[in-house]
Every structure is written in C-alpha cells, then in structure tokens.
Amino acid sequence: MNILVVTYLVYLAISIALTVWVAQTLFKNGRVFLVDAFHGNEPLADSVNHLLVVGFYLINLGYVSLALELGYDVNTTRESIEALARKVGLVLLVLGGMHFFNLLIFSRMRRRSVIANAQPPIGPDQYTVTREPETCAS
Amino acid sequence: MRQLTVLYDPECGLCRRVREWLIAQPKYVELLFVAVNSSEAIFRYPMLNHALTRRDVTVIADDGGVYWGAKAWLMCLWALRQYREWSFRLSSPELLPTARRVVSMISQNRYRLEGVGRVFLRNSG
C-alpha cells in the first residue's frame, strides 16, 4: 500500500467520523427546538429531525467522496499530512456551513410557532362593556 | 382572544374593499364586521362613544378592549396568518408614529381614495 492510498484512507476515516459526530450532535440537540416548534407534537418533531439528519448525511458524505481525489502524487509523509490537512479543513468548513444552515432552519420553524402564539403587540386604548346578541334574546 | 369585532363604514368604498380583502385572508383570530353606528353596534357596545367610531376604524376585542385608528389596523394585521409579523414590525416605537400618520390620512380621505382601493385590491375577495 503506497502513501497515497494511506492518505485517502485516513482522509475518509476522519471525514466520516466528523460527519457522524456533527450529525449526532444536531440530532440530539435539534430535537428540543423541534418539539417546541411543533407544540409538543413529539412524533412529528422526531420525524422532521430524522429527515433533516438524513439530508445532512447525504450532502456531507456526497461532498466528502467528491473531494477525495488529490490530483497529484504524494511521496513523503510531509506531503501526505499537508494534503490531508487541506482536505479535512475543507470538509470542516462545509460541515460548519451545513450546521449553521440547519440551525437557521430550526430557528425559523421555532419562530413561526412563537408568532402563532404571540399576544397583540399593543394594548387597548380603553375597555368597554360588551353584549352578545344571543344573550339579549333569552 | 378569539374574536375581534371591526366597526367599519359601509358607505365608504375603500372600507368595503378592505373588508372583503380581510375576509378572504387566512386568520389566527376570527374577525366580525359590524357597520358603524348601526343598531347592532350600539347593542353590542352600549357604553362606547359611537360618534367617535365614525371618524376612524375601530376594533373591539372579545375582552372589551377598544382599539382606535392605527391600533385597530395593527390588530387586524395581527389577526391574519400572513401578516402577524407586520403587526409587530409596525408597532415598534420607530414605526408606530408613521403608521398613525398614514392611517389618519387615509381615514380622513377615505371617500376620495375609493379608486386607489379598486386598483390595489381588485383581485381579492
């Protein structure tokens, strides 16, 4: 096994481990947001959470595999580590971007539910007596 | 708060069109439309100054809270699913004075503004 193949394998191991870690973090901590956004409807929140994490895995693993190819030869350990650092750095940036995008989705969903339950932004100018027409007839 | 009563002027074309538009919008809170100074309005709100309601649109909540003019418009926006966010934006201290000015200008000229309503709200309700 030459040094290039080892570089590839190490790259795959690090990238996949990072993706799994970020996805798990999102899955565990995003649930609370979603349960709140869906008014405590836990099955729906779990379902949406799962679907979001699947999308997250697909996009990130897709990027990891597309970015695998180095395009040049690696002969020394130093070159190998440098190539690895560049590749893993890019994967981290993509993961970070995706992570913030997911947070944005979570907060949007939550915001919508907060607005649906919000009280009026202003108080009344005065109070008056009210009568319902039905109560008068009886 | 489950229902808001809107006292509107049925003699003004702009008000009628706005009412049609409001009726067609999806809502969080039901809107009930009652003509200003009508026997129904006087029956429902015996203690209200009905001469004042002719001047500007009035909204009355089911808890008896009365909202005049710009506040009444904000309450209508607040009742709508698609525009509740706007009621918060427009009620901020920066924008509320402007909202008041615009609303009072519209109310004072409402019989002349009928044509404007026809253009903007043509495809609704």
Contacts between the chains, C-beta under 8 A, distances in Angstrom:
chain1	res1	chain2	res2	distance
A	115	B	84	5.4
A	115	B	85	6.1
A	115	B	88	7.8
A	116	B	28	6.5
A	116	B	84	7.7
A	118	B	84	7.0
A	118	B	88	7.4
A	120	B	1	7.3
A	120	B	74	7.6
A	120	B	75	6.1
A	120	B	78	5.1
A	120	B	87	7.4
A	121	B	74	6.6
A	121	B	78	6.8
A	121	B	87	5.5
A	121	B	88	4.9
A	121	B	91	3.9
A	122	B	67	7.2
A	122	B	71	5.3
A	122	B	74	5.8
A	122	B	75	7.5
A	122	B	91	5.2
A	123	B	65	7.4
A	124	B	61	6.8
A	124	B	65	3.1
A	124	B	66	5.4
A	124	B	67	5.5
A	124	B	71	7.6
A	125	B	66	5.6
A	125	B	67	6.1
A	125	B	68	5.3
A	125	B	71	6.4
A	126	B	65	7.9
A	126	B	66	4.9
A	127	B	63	7.8
A	127	B	64	4.6
A	127	B	65	5.9
A	127	B	66	6.7
A	128	B	45	5.3
A	128	B	47	5.1
A	128	B	48	4.9
A	128	B	60	6.6
A	128	B	64	5.4
A	128	B	66	5.3
A	129	B	45	7.0
A	129	B	46	6.1
A	129	B	47	4.7
A	129	B	64	6.7
A	130	B	44	6.1
A	130	B	45	6.2
A	130	B	60	6.8
A	130	B	62	7.1
A	130	B	64	5.1
A	131	B	43	6.3
A	131	B	44	5.6
A	131	B	45	7.7
A	131	B	46	6.7
A	132	B	44	7.4
A	133	B	40	7.1
A	133	B	43	6.5
A	133	B	44	7.1
A	136	B	43	6.9
